[in-house]
Amino acid sequence: MRKPECYLYLSGLKKVATKMSGQETIHLGIRPYGFHAGNALALYVYPYLLCRELKKMGKKARLTLIYSLNDYEQDEIDSPNKNLYPFNLKPKYTTFQFLPSGECPEKTMIELWAPRIRENIKRLLIDFPELNIRYINNSWLKEHPTFKKLLLKTLTESDKLSDIFRKYTDKIVLANAQYASAVCKKCFCARNKTTIDGNEIFSFLCPNCHQSNSGKFNDFDYWWYHKPLFLARMEIFKPDLTISGGDHYNEGDYEVRQAMAEAFVPGKQMPDMLFTPVLLAPDGKRMSKSQGNARYGKIDEIIKIAEKFDTPEILCPEQALSFAKNYEEYCFSF
C-alpha cells in the first residue's frame, strides 16, 4: 500500500497541482459554527489557489470538493486540562446537531450555519464554474455500513486509539479515554459512557436527566471525535486529497491518520494530504473561537497574503479583517 504524500503550505500546494489532472475528489471539513478568517484560509483560499494553479498549467479545474459539516462534533471540549490531555475529552453538553444556536433559538447550530457556510463556498464557482461542490452533514452518513462499523470500533476499541495518540503525539493520554457516545433521546446530552452488548444493543444512563437509554444503532445519534470519524469519511467519500488546517498537522494528524487506518481499516489506501498554514490573529495567537479572537476576513486580502507566504504560520494584518461583529453586518461580502 502506497504511503500517502504529505504536502505543506504554498510550496506543497504548487507541488501537488503538478501531479493532478483536475478531476480529483478533495475532502475538507469544518465545525458548523462560524466561518472566520482562519476557516476561510483552509476552506476557500487554498482551494481557490489550487484551482488557479491548475489553470496556470492549462488544466480544467473540474474538482469535486466535498465539504464535511461535522454536526457530530462536541459543542465544546470538556477535559481535565485540554492543553495537557486533549484526548481525554467529552462534549461540554451536546453536539452541534442539537445545540441551540442562541442567535436564532428556533434553530440548532448546524441549521443556522450550514447555509451560511455554503453561501461562502459557492463563490468559488464564480471563477471556477466547472467545480462540483458537495456539502454533507456527518449525521447523514449514519445509514452507511462503514459508518456503523467504524463507530462500533471507536466505542469498543478505544484503547487502540489511545495508544496511537500516545505514540504519534507529544500529549499524555489518561486511562479510560472515550472517543464517541450515543446521544440521549430525551435531553440530547452526549456525555455518557455507552456500552454495547453481544446483540449490538446500545445502553447508557444519561448523566443529565438520568434516563436509561437502550436500543439499536439506528435508534441514536452520536458524538464522535473528529479524528476517528475522519476514517469513516475517507472510507465513504474516497477522496484523492484532503485539505486541512495546519493545526491538524501540528497535532500529528499525518501520522495519526495512517496509524488509525492500519489499526481499523487495514489495507485501505489513505488519501494524500495538503496542510495549510495556521492563520494567526493580529494578537499573535492562532485565530480560533476558543481563543476569543476569531474575526471575519476580507477574502481578497487573505488570498493576497496566502499567495505570498510559504510558512507554517501567517500573521493576519488588521487590514485583512472585517470589523463586523455578526453575520448580518458582514453578510459574507467578498
Secondary structure, DSSP 8 states (H G I E B T S, - for coil): -----EEEHHHHHHHHHHH--S--EEEEEE-SS---HHHHIIIIIHHHHHHHHHHHTT-----EEEEEE-TTSBSSEE-S-TTT-TTS-EESS-BTTT-B-SSSTTSBHHHHHHHHHHHHHTTHHHH-TT-EEEEEEGGGGGGSHHHHHHHHHHHH-HHHHHHHHHHHSSS---TT---EEE--TTT----S--EE-TT--EEEE-TTT--EEEE-GGG--EEE-HHHHHHHHHHHH--SEEEE-HHHHHTTHHHHHHHHHHHHSTT----EEEE--EEE-TTSSB--TTTT----B-HHHHHHHHTT--SSEEE--GGGB----SHHHHTT--
